[in-house]
Amino acid sequence: MAGFIFDGRLDEEEDEFTNRECYVFNEPLGYDNDDARCIHCKYYLTLQCKHISDFVDEEGDA
């Protein structure tokens, strides 16, 4: 097997949390992290996030 490392994410998960219309890059992370993934969004896990319910489970845990 040449060069493939499984990072634990499925393509479906990647697509769901990437390239959302509300994405605003969190500049203090450094531009090499600007990949349009929600975890790098300025509003990720904040009250300004329009999709926060996607990241928080029924008990309120992230």
Long-range contacts (C-beta under 8 A, 24 or more apart in sequence): 16-54, 17-54, 20-51, 22-49, 22-50, 22-51
